[in-house]
Amino acid sequence: MKIIKKLAVAALCISAFQASANNCELTIESNDMMQFSAKSLSVPEKCEEVKLTLVHTGKLPATVMGHNWVLTEKRNVKAVASDGMRAGVKNSYVKPDDARVFAYTPVIGGGESTSITFSTKGMSKNKDYNFFCSFPGHFAIMKGTFKIV
Ligand code: ZN
């Protein structure tokens, strides 16, 4: 019994190590210039879950220069952004229960940060994904590619 327990613990340690070694954790910054710090992000196919941290390095409040991070298929960006705008700030500018959205963070302002963990279930390395900020007027500039590799 003791040996089995030890093996299980060893297996857990190995998988935890692999998760961090495989870059299943991403950090992206945003600023008062309406920019993300990366134009593209990717995670290995092995990542069943991805932890995403969004940092706002600016000083402006969320009401003026709010940013979030929304993940969807590239072809859905415009529609998700305009539905998000209608959904308003109370919904973080994302339509509630929007099936086109794989993940999104709350809207944050300068000096704040937020982290989410999301499943990559239903995503594929053969599809084109985009991340973007759905704060009104931002998605045209604050946008990048997201790939499963
Ligand atoms: Zn923004």
Boltz pocket constraint, residues with backbone or C-beta under 6 A from the ligand:
constraints:
  - pocket:
      binder: B
      contacts: [[A, 34], [A, 65], [A, 66], [A, 67], [A, 68], [A, 133], [A, 134], [A, 135], [A, 138], [A, 142]]
      max_distance: 6.0
